[in-house]
Amino acid sequence: QVQLVESGGGLVQAGGSLRLSCVASGSIFSINTMGWYRQAPGKQRELVAGITSYGITSYADSVKGRFTISRDNAKNTVYLQMNSLKPEDTTVYYCNLRTPGGFDYWGQGTQVTVSS
């Protein structure tokens, strides 16, 4: 059983930055892939960025070069640094943890709003 708690969302103007944090608690496995997803109304949930336990990262083309995912294993925390934000980035962002067995845990979501 794992609980994910996100923070750091909010309102920012275009070109600004936000840093999202996700803290995992409960039965944490040593080997987990974690990531950030986003889902706009009427759209599929899409992977924004992912990071393995060894620090290997992947990004959606739409955010590559602007967003950076990182993790602090000692704090059971994953971060998403979002720079050069655009109005198109406005949506709810969800933290994800995937177990070695392929089971997904999800955070409650944090709202990111970028004004033009």
C-alpha positions in Angstrom: 0.0 0.0 0.0 1.4 3.3 -1.2 0.2 6.9 -0.8 1.4 9.7 -3.0 1.0 13.4 -2.0 1.7 16.1 -4.5 2.4 19.8 -3.9 3.7 22.9 -5.7 1.0 23.6 -8.2 -0.6 27.0 -8.6 -1.0 30.0 -10.9 1.9 31.4 -12.9 2.2 33.7 -15.9 3.5 32.5 -19.2 7.3 32.1 -19.2 7.4 31.5 -15.5 8.4 28.4 -13.5 6.9 26.0 -11.0 8.4 23.0 -9.1 6.1 20.1 -8.3 6.9 17.7 -5.5 5.5 14.2 -4.8 6.2 12.4 -1.5 5.6 8.6 -1.4 4.8 6.9 1.9 3.7 3.4 3.0 5.2 0.2 1.7 7.9 1.6 -0.6 9.8 -0.9 -2.8 13.5 -0.4 -3.5 13.0 -0.5 -7.2 10.2 1.8 -8.5 9.7 3.9 -11.6 8.1 7.2 -10.9 6.7 9.9 -13.2 4.4 12.8 -13.8 1.3 12.6 -16.0 -1.2 15.2 -17.0 -4.8 15.0 -18.1 -6.8 17.8 -19.7 -10.6 17.6 -19.9 -11.7 15.2 -22.6 -8.2 14.0 -23.2 -6.2 10.9 -22.4 -3.8 11.0 -19.5 -0.4 11.4 -21.0 3.1 10.8 -19.6 5.0 14.1 -19.1 8.2 12.7 -17.6 9.4 9.5 -16.0 12.5 8.4 -14.0 13.7 5.0 -13.1 15.3 4.0 -9.8 18.7 4.4 -11.5 17.9 8.0 -12.7 17.2 7.3 -16.3 14.7 9.9 -17.6 12.2 10.2 -20.4 10.1 13.2 -21.5 7.2 13.9 -23.8 8.3 15.8 -26.9 6.1 18.8 -25.9 8.0 19.4 -22.7 11.5 18.3 -23.6 14.0 21.0 -22.9 11.6 22.9 -20.6 10.8 20.3 -17.8 13.3 18.3 -15.7 12.3 15.3 -13.5 14.5 14.3 -10.6 14.3 12.1 -7.5 15.6 12.0 -4.0 15.5 8.4 -2.8 16.4 9.2 0.7 13.3 11.4 1.0 11.1 9.1 -1.2 10.4 12.2 -3.3 10.2 13.0 -7.0 10.2 16.5 -8.4 9.2 18.1 -11.7 10.9 21.4 -12.4 8.8 23.2 -15.0 10.4 26.2 -16.8 9.2 28.4 -19.7 5.6 27.5 -18.9 3.0 28.0 -21.6 -0.8 28.3 -21.4 -1.0 24.9 -23.1 0.6 23.4 -20.0 -2.5 24.3 -18.0 -4.1 21.1 -16.5 -4.0 18.8 -13.6 -0.7 17.0 -13.0 -0.6 13.5 -11.3 2.3 11.8 -9.6 2.7 8.1 -10.5 4.6 5.2 -8.9 4.9 1.9 -10.8 6.0 -1.2 -8.9 8.2 -3.9 -10.3 5.1 -6.0 -10.8 3.6 -3.3 -13.0 1.0 -1.9 -10.5 0.3 1.8 -10.6 -0.3 4.1 -7.7 -1.6 7.6 -8.3 -1.6 10.9 -6.4 -4.7 13.1 -6.0 -3.5 15.6 -8.6 -2.3 19.2 -8.4 -3.6 22.0 -10.6 -1.2 24.0 -12.7 -2.6 27.2 -14.4 -0.5 29.3 -16.8 -1.9 32.7 -17.7 -1.2 34.4 -21.0 
